[in-house]
Amino acid sequence: MENVISLLLGYLLGSIPFGLILTRATGAGDLRSIGSGNIGATNVLRTGNKGLAAATLLLDMAKGFVAVFIAWRIGPWAAPFAAAGAVLGHCFPVWLRFRGGKGVATLMGVATGLSGLVGLAYAIVWIAMLAVTRISSLAGMTAAISAPVVAFALGRSDIAPVLALLALLVVFLHRANIARLRAGTEPRVGSGKSAAPETPGDAA
């Protein structure tokens, strides 16, 4: 029962569409009718408001962290269930007909909540890949994949499996980005392409 409660708690927190809430509250419009329709920070950036995009990114990370933080206090095995629920809630929010974000920012939040070292590695890989490639989607997917790898390396068999499953979900949700990467048409940060520059929040 503790695990079920944690899963539902994580889902409810994860499904809060901060990008949509912030853009509506500031009069920037309905995020679902802008650009890709994604509720993550990159699509918020397409409104032209970098501050809102940054706030969306941070809040999407925070909701994942908070879900896991609360779950640790519910039961010893509850945190991984809350982690899964938070990412699933962000990617498939019931309030938005299951059309959400791509999960990278929220996954960083839950990874940090599950293990500070895993979260730190996640952030380093994300930032380093973004700096080297200037391709947000590639940086986000690489960071997501790094989480279970680092967890296994640290001997955290209690959290590595859920992080592995969530990393697979993130990669799956980036399948259109992967197709563009293979075609050489994926936008780079600051490229000035009409598709709008990608930011770390693209995967959010």
Secondary structure by P-SEA (a helix, b strand, c coil): caaaaaaaaaaaaaacaaaaaaaaaaccccccccccccccaaaaaaaccaaaaaaaaaaaaaaaaaaaaaaaaacccaaaaaaaaaaaaaaccccccccccccaaaaaaaaaaacaaaaaaaaaaaaaaaaacccaaaaaaaaaaaaaaaaaaacccccaaaaaaaaaaaaaaaaaaaaaaaaccccccccccccccccccccc
